[in-house]
């Protein structure tokens, strides 16, 4: 029995996917009901819905800030100072302050006093000790003393800079004015 060609490929139906012209010209039937009343939705602002989460987030942030600023950062700073300066927080530096060449400085905050030892490298027999009383009431912690030079005095002499003494934890540094051979606290 032989197959016919129409059985293998059925004829295509054209225009099956398009709407008929008569359907397209008729207006659509509307689904309208009259006299319909609806309930009002409750008005909830964003803060009314999420205020508990906002307050909880603020409390967690505040707690994290307090933990970080009161415990973690002071512990890290104290550990670094201990590693760098030792238990007694002695700092050592070499500066040229115009006292017979380079001078070797040893500085320490000891019993509410800043103690500075100046030893000229070329003439160690001309060593000098400076002590400045500087305290905060009730403060018993160790502090690091750092020394820098700058021309602060109104009578600045070239090659003879003044000594700026900064103590960790104190807001204002102490200035030791260069007299040419030593330092003094008042200008």
C-alpha positions in Angstrom: 0.0 0.0 0.0 1.5 3.3 -1.0 1.4 6.4 1.2 0.0 9.5 -0.2 1.8 12.7 0.0 -1.0 14.4 2.0 -0.6 11.9 4.8 3.1 12.7 5.3 2.7 16.5 5.4 -0.8 17.7 6.3 -1.8 21.0 4.6 -1.0 24.1 6.6 -3.9 26.1 8.0 -3.3 29.7 7.3 -4.6 32.6 9.4 -5.3 30.3 12.4 -3.4 32.5 14.8 -5.0 35.7 13.7 -8.3 37.0 15.1 -11.2 37.2 12.7 -12.2 40.6 11.4 -15.7 40.3 12.7 -14.4 39.7 16.3 -12.0 42.6 16.1 -14.7 45.1 15.2 -17.0 44.3 18.2 -16.4 46.3 21.4 -15.1 44.3 24.4 -17.5 43.5 27.2 -16.6 45.5 30.3 -16.6 43.9 33.7 -18.0 46.8 35.7 -20.0 46.7 38.9 -21.7 49.6 40.4 -21.8 50.7 44.1 -18.8 48.8 45.3 -17.3 49.8 48.6 -13.9 48.6 49.9 -12.3 48.6 53.3 -9.6 51.1 54.0 -6.2 49.6 54.4 -4.5 50.3 57.7 -1.9 53.1 57.4 1.5 51.8 58.6 4.5 54.0 58.1 7.9 52.4 57.6 9.0 53.4 61.2 5.9 51.8 62.7 6.6 48.5 61.1 10.4 48.4 61.7 11.1 50.5 64.8 12.1 47.4 66.8 14.7 46.5 64.3 16.0 50.1 64.1 16.3 50.3 67.9 18.0 46.9 68.1 20.5 47.9 65.4 21.3 51.1 67.2 21.9 49.2 70.5 24.1 46.7 68.8 26.1 49.5 67.1 26.5 51.4 70.3 27.6 48.2 72.1 30.1 47.5 69.4 31.4 51.1 69.6 31.8 51.0 73.4 33.5 47.6 73.3 35.9 48.8 70.6 36.7 52.2 72.2 36.9 51.1 75.8 38.5 47.7 75.6 40.0 46.8 72.3 41.8 49.9 71.2 43.4 50.7 74.6 44.6 47.1 74.9 46.2 47.3 71.4 47.9 50.7 72.1 49.2 49.6 75.5 50.6 46.3 74.0 52.3 48.2 71.2 53.8 50.7 73.6 55.0 47.9 75.9 56.7 46.2 72.9 58.3 49.4 71.6 59.3 51.1 74.9 59.4 48.4 77.6 57.6 48.5 80.9 59.0 51.9 82.0 58.3 53.5 78.7 61.8 54.9 78.1 62.3 56.6 74.7 65.7 57.2 73.2 66.5 59.5 70.3 69.4 61.4 68.8 68.8 65.1 67.8 71.0 68.0 66.7 70.1 70.9 69.0 73.3 72.8 68.6 75.0 71.7 71.8 78.5 70.7 70.5 77.1 68.5 67.7 74.6 65.6 68.0 73.0 64.9 71.4 71.7 61.6 72.7 68.4 62.1 74.6 66.8 59.6 77.0 63.2 60.6 78.1 60.8 59.1 80.6 57.7 60.0 82.5 58.5 59.1 86.1 56.2 59.9 89.1 54.5 62.9 87.5 57.7 64.3 86.2 59.2 64.4 82.7 62.8 63.4 83.1 65.1 64.1 80.1 68.8 63.3 80.0 70.9 65.0 77.3 74.3 63.6 76.5 76.3 65.2 73.7 77.8 62.4 71.7 81.2 64.0 71.3 81.4 65.4 74.9 79.6 63.0 77.3 81.1 64.8 80.3 78.7 67.8 79.5 75.6 65.7 80.1 72.6 67.5 81.6 69.3 66.4 83.2 66.1 68.3 82.9 63.0 67.6 85.0 59.6 69.1 84.4 56.6 68.5 86.7 53.6 67.5 84.6 50.6 65.6 86.0 47.0 64.8 85.9 45.3 64.2 89.2 44.7 60.5 89.9 46.7 59.4 86.9 49.0 56.5 87.7 49.5 55.0 84.2 52.7 54.9 82.2 53.1 57.4 79.5 55.5 57.7 76.5 57.6 60.8 76.1 58.5 61.8 72.6 61.0 64.5 71.6 61.0 66.7 68.5 62.8 69.9 67.5 61.2 73.1 66.2 61.9 76.8 66.2 59.3 78.1 68.7 61.1 80.9 70.5 60.8 84.5 69.4 64.5 84.7 69.8 65.3 81.7 67.6 68.9 81.2 66.8 69.7 79.4 63.6 71.1 75.9 64.4 69.7 75.9 67.9 66.1 74.6 67.8 63.8 74.3 70.8 62.8 70.9 72.2 59.1 69.9 72.0 58.2 67.3 74.6 55.0 65.4 73.9 53.6 63.0 76.5 51.0 60.4 75.4 47.7 61.2 77.0 48.4 64.9 77.5 46.9 67.4 75.2 49.5 70.1 75.3 53.2 69.5 74.7 55.9 71.1 76.9 58.4 73.4 75.2 62.0 73.5 76.4 63.6 76.7 75.0 67.2 76.5 73.8 69.6 78.9 75.5 72.5 77.9 73.3 74.1 75.6 75.9 71.1 74.0 77.7 67.3 74.2 77.8 64.9 76.1 80.1 61.1 76.0 80.5 60.4 79.7 80.3 61.1 81.9 77.4 
